């Protein structure tokens, strides 16, 4: 049976996006609806099922490998269950695979769920900036800050599936507290809401065009507005991006020193600031990495934006079904960017 197509779903707090992807080729079609997260997890699952039906109808049934989903929150090792995703009221722990199979009336459909930063890394590895590299770190800068590790062509998931939480690396133990409760976590500087707050504090007494473009007290300042001001030559906006980039580079330097992975790819909405953010990040990254690890050090922007998450979600379906995936102590099938095997359990 041919399985040249797969369906990818990107679950976000504001929007639900779905796409049909052709193996090795890319997006064939995509759509987006509001998540309506405040209406609860059952409603969200209904909407996910509606999107999946729409995409499944567009492809011959014998060509669909399955359905992959990128989601915030904690994902179990079997890649079926999502626990406590932020900004989803009432969602504690849900078996998303079982719920979608039931709603779609397709009990045998492969449904694989993975952390949203991990699917972005998979999308980059197979379709975009990550393709030339067998190992890289992925940092996603959006509402929150996520991370993923591709090591020797495989997604590294750690012991229980939670590896790569770059957003919770602390750069100041007395710094601002992120949603996770970690003081000084990089998310508390570069998550959209946090970045906007820091920018307001730094700009409130400065001469900047942003006073004219906001309510005057900068309360409605967004990273997009900060980028547009930098594009217009606003010196104060440039300085905020340099401040943010330095902190990004310092945190990435700690990750490189720990892992000896010398390619970093940065994606997500905040990364749309481009070199206003990334040039100072490159300088700080190089300064933060020990001399022996600087050769070949590079930091690149993921050019596909949010589409890379849809591609990565669909790629999950081209991997082995999670019912056959390795559990801790077993060996996973060896496929490019598939989940790396867990270490043996102690007896």
C-alpha positions in Angstrom: 0.0 0.0 0.0 1.3 3.4 -0.9 1.6 5.9 2.0 2.8 9.0 0.1 0.6 11.5 2.0 0.2 12.3 5.7 -1.9 14.8 7.7 -0.2 17.2 10.1 -2.0 19.3 12.8 -0.5 22.1 14.7 -2.4 22.7 18.0 -1.9 26.3 19.3 -3.6 28.3 22.0 -5.1 30.7 19.4 -5.3 28.7 16.2 -5.6 25.1 15.0 -3.8 24.5 11.7 -3.9 21.4 9.5 -2.1 20.4 6.3 -1.8 17.5 3.9 1.8 16.7 3.1 3.4 14.6 0.4 6.4 12.6 1.6 9.6 14.3 0.7 7.9 17.1 -1.3 6.1 19.3 1.2 2.7 21.0 1.8 -0.1 20.2 -0.6 -2.8 22.2 1.1 -3.5 23.7 4.5 -6.2 25.4 6.5 -6.6 27.2 9.8 -9.4 27.8 12.3 -9.7 29.3 15.8 -8.9 26.8 18.6 -11.5 28.2 21.0 -9.5 26.8 23.9 -11.8 28.4 26.5 -14.6 26.0 25.5 -12.6 23.0 26.9 -10.7 20.0 25.6 -13.6 18.1 24.3 -14.5 21.0 22.0 -10.9 21.3 20.9 -10.8 17.6 20.0 -14.0 18.0 18.0 -12.4 20.8 16.0 -9.2 18.8 15.5 -11.3 15.9 14.2 -13.2 18.3 11.8 -9.9 19.5 10.3 -8.6 15.9 10.0 -11.7 14.8 8.2 -11.3 17.7 5.8 -7.7 16.8 5.0 -8.4 13.0 4.8 -11.2 13.6 2.3 -8.7 15.3 0.0 -6.5 12.3 -0.3 -7.2 8.7 -1.4 -7.5 6.6 1.7 -4.9 4.1 0.6 -2.3 6.9 0.3 -2.5 8.3 3.9 0.2 7.1 6.3 -1.5 8.6 9.3 -2.1 11.7 11.3 0.6 13.6 13.3 0.0 16.3 15.8 2.3 18.9 17.4 1.1 20.1 20.8 2.3 22.1 23.7 2.4 20.4 27.0 4.0 17.1 28.2 3.8 14.1 25.9 4.1 10.6 27.1 6.8 8.2 25.8 4.3 6.4 23.5 3.3 9.7 21.9 -0.4 9.3 22.5 -1.2 11.5 25.6 -1.0 15.3 26.2 -0.8 16.6 29.8 -1.4 20.1 31.1 -0.7 22.2 27.9 -0.4 25.9 28.9 -3.3 28.2 28.0 -5.8 25.3 27.7 -8.3 25.6 30.6 -9.5 22.3 31.9 -7.0 20.1 30.0 -5.2 17.9 32.5 -4.3 14.6 30.8 -5.9 13.3 27.6 -5.3 10.4 25.3 -5.5 12.4 22.1 -4.9 9.3 19.8 -7.8 7.4 21.3 -10.1 10.5 21.2 -9.4 11.3 17.6 -9.7 7.7 16.4 -13.1 7.5 18.1 -14.3 10.8 16.6 -13.1 9.9 13.1 -14.5 6.4 13.3 -11.1 5.0 12.3 -9.7 2.8 15.1 -6.7 1.7 13.1 -5.5 5.1 11.9 -2.0 5.8 13.0 -2.1 8.9 15.2 1.1 10.3 16.7 1.4 13.2 19.1 4.6 15.0 19.8 5.8 18.2 21.5 5.4 21.3 19.3 9.1 22.2 19.4 10.0 18.6 18.5 7.8 18.6 15.4 9.3 22.0 14.3 12.7 20.3 14.5 11.5 17.3 12.5 10.0 19.7 9.9 13.3 21.5 9.6 15.3 18.3 9.5 13.3 16.8 6.6 12.2 19.9 4.6 14.1 23.1 5.5 17.1 24.6 7.3 18.0 21.5 9.2 18.4 19.2 6.1 22.2 19.7 5.6 23.0 18.8 9.3 22.9 15.5 11.1 22.8 17.2 14.4 21.3 20.6 15.5 19.6 22.4 18.3 16.2 23.9 17.6 14.9 26.9 19.5 11.3 28.1 18.9 10.5 31.6 20.0 6.7 32.3 20.2 4.2 32.7 23.0 6.6 30.6 24.9 10.1 29.4 24.2 10.6 25.7 23.2 13.6 23.6 22.2 14.4 20.3 20.5 17.5 18.2 19.8 18.3 16.4 16.6 21.4 14.2 17.3 22.9 12.1 14.5 19.8 12.3 12.4 17.4 11.3 15.2 15.1 13.2 17.5 16.5 13.0 21.0 13.7 12.7 23.5 15.5 11.9 26.8 14.4 9.3 29.3 10.7 9.9 29.3 10.2 12.1 26.2 10.7 15.5 27.7 14.2 16.4 26.6 15.1 19.7 24.9 13.2 22.2 27.2 15.5 25.0 26.2 13.0 27.7 27.3 13.5 26.8 30.9 17.3 27.1 30.9 18.1 29.8 33.5 20.4 32.7 32.7 19.8 34.5 36.0 18.7 32.7 39.2 17.4 35.9 40.6 15.7 36.9 37.3 12.0 37.1 36.3 10.0 33.9 36.8 8.7 32.1 33.7 5.4 30.2 33.5 7.2 27.0 34.6 8.2 28.7 37.8 11.9 28.7 36.9 13.6 32.0 37.8 15.6 33.6 35.0 14.4 31.1 32.4 15.1 32.3 28.9 11.3 32.1 28.2 10.9 34.9 30.8 12.9 37.1 28.5 11.9 36.0 25.0 8.4 34.7 25.2 6.2 37.2 23.4 4.4 38.5 26.5 7.6 38.7 28.5 9.6 40.3 25.7 6.9 43.0 25.3 7.0 43.7 29.0 10.8 44.0 29.0 10.6 46.3 26.0 8.0 48.6 27.6 10.2 48.9 30.7 13.2 49.8 28.6 11.5 52.2 26.3 9.0 54.0 28.5 11.5 56.9 29.0 13.1 56.7 25.6 12.6 58.8 22.5 11.0 56.2 20.2 8.4 56.1 17.4 6.6 53.4 19.4 5.0 56.0 21.7 3.1 57.3 18.7 2.3 53.8 17.4 0.8 52.5 20.7 -1.5 54.0 23.4 1.4 56.1 24.6 2.2 54.0 27.7 3.3 51.1 25.4 0.8 48.8 27.0 -0.2 47.3 23.6 3.4 47.0 22.4 4.1 43.7 20.5 7.3 42.1 19.1 5.9 42.8 15.6 5.6 46.5 16.4 9.1 46.4 17.8 10.4 44.8 14.6 8.6 47.4 12.4 10.2 50.2 14.5 13.6 48.7 14.0 13.0 48.5 10.3 12.2 52.2 10.3 15.6 52.9 11.9 14.4 53.4 15.5 17.5 53.3 17.6 15.7 52.4 20.9 14.0 49.4 19.1 17.4 48.3 17.8 18.7 48.3 21.4 15.9 46.2 22.7 16.5 43.6 20.0 20.2 43.6 20.8 19.4 43.1 24.5 17.1 40.2 23.7 19.6 38.7 21.2 22.4 38.7 23.8 20.3 36.8 26.2 19.3 34.3 23.6 22.9 33.8 22.6 24.0 33.3 26.2 21.4 30.6 26.8 22.2 28.8 23.6 25.9 28.9 24.5 25.1 26.9 27.6 23.3 24.3 25.5 26.2 24.0 23.0 28.7 23.6 25.8 26.6 20.8 27.3 25.8 18.9 24.1 28.7 19.7 21.7 26.1 20.3 18.9 27.3 23.3 16.9 24.4 24.1 14.7 21.5 26.1 16.1 18.3 26.8 14.2 15.9 29.4 15.6 12.3 29.5 14.5 8.9 30.9 15.7 7.2 34.2 15.5 9.7 36.2 17.4 12.5 34.9 15.1 10.8 36.9 12.4 12.9 39.9 13.7 15.8 38.3 11.8 19.2 39.8 12.2 18.0 42.5 14.6 17.8 39.6 17.1 20.1 37.0 15.6 23.3 39.0 14.9 23.7 39.9 18.6 22.7 36.4 19.5 25.5 35.1 17.2 28.0 37.3 19.0 26.9 36.3 22.4 26.8 32.6 21.4 30.4 32.6 20.3 31.5 34.5 23.4 29.6 31.9 25.6 31.0 28.8 24.0 34.3 27.3 25.2 37.1 27.7 22.6 37.3 24.1 21.7 33.7 24.0 20.5 33.7 27.2 18.4 34.8 25.6 15.1 31.8 25.1 12.9 29.6 27.1 15.2 26.6 28.5 13.4 23.2 30.0 14.2 20.5 30.1 11.4 16.9 31.3 11.2 14.3 28.7 10.2 12.8 30.3 7.0 9.5 28.4 6.8 8.0 30.0 9.8 5.0 28.2 11.3 4.7 25.9 8.3 7.7 23.9 9.5 5.5 22.6 12.4 2.9 21.3 10.0 5.6 19.5 8.0 7.1 18.0 11.1 3.7 16.9 12.4 3.0 15.1 9.2 6.5 13.6 9.3 5.5 11.8 12.5 3.0 9.8 10.5 5.8 8.7 8.1 7.6 7.2 11.1 6.7 3.9 12.7 3.3 3.7 14.5 3.8 4.6 18.2 2.3 1.3 19.2 5.5 -0.2 17.8 7.8 2.5 19.0 10.5 1.9 21.6 9.5 2.2 25.2 12.3 2.8 27.8 14.6 -0.2 27.7 13.8 -1.2 24.1 15.3 -0.1 20.8 13.5 2.2 18.4 13.5 1.6 14.6 16.5 3.3 13.0 15.0 6.0 10.7 16.3 9.5 10.1 15.1 11.8 12.9 13.0 9.1 14.5 12.9 9.0 18.2 16.2 8.0 19.6 16.2 4.8 21.8 15.9 5.3 25.5 18.7 4.2 27.7 18.4 0.7 29.3 16.5 0.6 32.6 18.5 -0.5 35.6 17.6 -3.9 37.0 
